[in-house]
């Protein structure tokens, strides 16, 4: 039953007992609509009847006055029109499950659609940077790794329903198999790989937002908080960056599965709480007998299996589940609820999902062993502690002792795992070392970076919602420690876990941002209520009706204040979201550069690795994806690029490249004059110190691209030991270059001058024409010759 239904039912009950007060309710409704609340002097009844009225659950206190908790529900009760009620009428479907689906509240639906639109809009701010010039340009570098595998698997498959692809995915990808499989499958199904790469993160974010809305609504029974949670998530800077348009990666899927796990565990926990609150003799058994519990457990199984195969560090994702189950059975025991029955659907979901993950690993070769064995271990441990708590309850032993028994159980389980799976333990130690000691990317810094005075990084990554959430998280922790609130316990466990690992590596701040949005929403609505811009909030009291779903402000002035307050709280989010997104987009010049490189490569019919693009490693996958499709790694660029541009002799690298590099893409950076960076970017490889193997093919203000060429050899005769200079004027990529190269004649009087551009060269006393084919093939050209040798 929804809150509005409770208010309507309570109002009907009052009218059944006191039908003579129908006019009183109508009078007070009109007064509340105009003034927002009412008091004794506004009611045309005596004090005794007034006391009876305000004692009913459809009335709530508002400072020193009173108000109807849901004015629209009271109006419906007065109208007596059950059949046509728009916001809470239930449609009973003739199903064996006897499920009643409430018709949507139009205001609530409008509010939900509005915040979902913000989710899409925030992630599509740079729409024009993704869809441009006939290309779909993903932001950042890593999405091109996933687009590479999408293309690779499309080439391997015979269609979207090629069953053999499950094994192929395992054989080729190993790590993150489900992510690659879904990217391939959607692309094959819809026949638009690039478009799928663009919109998949947005779709995943919308589904996550619905999970967050459902979880928050389930925990707080307050749609205002649920809508606020989605709004905060929509504008969480770090989450927006990793789920923006075109950001095809494992993260959008990972966030979705985490959100689905939290939602299903929260739903199941609250169902037990509701049955306990309603006075069921055995809430756990009643919960276990509810068909909907098992349907939700099925969703949990999907989330568990999916998350296990979505990303490389998936074993880490099962820690909060293990922690939650451990504390949950203790809470059940303390409340006198059978932990085994109360958690049966959740345990089944975890177990089935883990078995499914393990089965896919064994049959199809998906992921490494720990991605399958850790979920199984967590499932076995969860069932084990539930059985232990069940026996502890049967034996009427104290709850404090159960905590100690769980500790012993955990130690024994860890010992057995170490003995039975030594290879998995070794692999976990490797991953742990990488987790704590990895320092190769900015995203591995801490969320509480001392260089940012500890407090500013959370604001830049999450927004002020971070500091709204922390006090609420602390209060929720205190509340679940003293009360039976299994739903909030799940949210608290997930929040603390991702906060802790984000403190180690900021790349997990987006996962914490999901739960930060939940707790931050409670803080936001509480803050608004504290300044009389919203009704009072009571997130831990699900029995108290929350009032109208989205009651409009009483006056335009109040509405303006409310909007201003929300914008003020979200101001830093509105600043950091576009600024962080801008850091990941590619400039127009970089796309023009990659198109110039690709045009030349296609014109010359080049193939990989002869058309490999050497660039700064953080952009290397993008360049190579569009030029040659080989964007699976950036190791070569990472090892070579910085050394190359810091050297002083670019031509010396030609032999080191050994046909491994076809193009160079440079960006404008400060560099000493004699370095390769300066010679190529500032001087275009021309002038008095012209290069022999680098041909300018694109020139922009901040980006320049060069083709690596063999260079033609001009062979001419001169006095032994004298210098011979070949000079020409080159028009390349919109630049007019004075290009000259000098060589010394050997003892036989032969001078060999290698040049990077075709054209007519002046040798002082003669000229020579160098064709483009000679430059490409490294052929020799002599004065007076019309052919290259």
Secondary structure, DSSP 4 states (H G I P E B T S, - for coil): --HHHHHHHHHHHHHHH-GGGHHHHHHHHHHHHHHS-B-GGGSSS-HHHHHHHHTSTTEEEETTEEEES-HHHHHHHHHT--TT-TTT-EEE---TT--EEEPPPHHHHHHHHHHHHHHHHHHTTTHHHHEETTEE--SSSTHHHHHHHHHHHHHH-SSTT-TTHHHHHHHHH-TTHHHHHHHHHHHHHHT-HHHHHHHHHHHHHHHHHHHHHHHHHHHHS-HHHHHHHHHHHHT-HHHHHHTSTT--SSHHHHHHHHHHHHHHHHHHHHHHHHHHHTT-TTHHHHHHT-HHHHHHHHHHHHHHHHHHTTSTTGGGGGHHHHHHHHHHHHHHHHHT--HHHHTHHHHHHHHHHHHHHHHHHHHH--S-THHHHHHHHHHHHHHHHHHHHHHHHHTT--HHHHHHHHHHHHHHHHHHHHHH-HHHHHHHHHHHHHHHH--SSGGGS-SS-GGGTTTHHHHHHT-THHHHHHHHHHHHHHHHHHS--HHHHHHHHHHHHHHHHHHH-GGGHHHHHHHHHHHHHHHHHHHHHHTTSS----TT-TTS----TTPPPSSHHHHHHHHHHHHHHTHHHHHHHHHHHHHHSPPHHHHHHHHHHHHHHHHTT--TTTTPEE--HHHHHHHHHHHTS--S--HHHHHHHHHHHHSS-TTHHHHHHTTS--EEEEE-----TTSHHIIIIITTT-BTT--SSEEEEEE-SSEEEEEE---EEEEEE--TT-EEEEEEEEEETTEEEEEEEEEE--TTSEEEEEESS-EEEE-SS-EEEE-HHHHHHT-EEETT-SS--
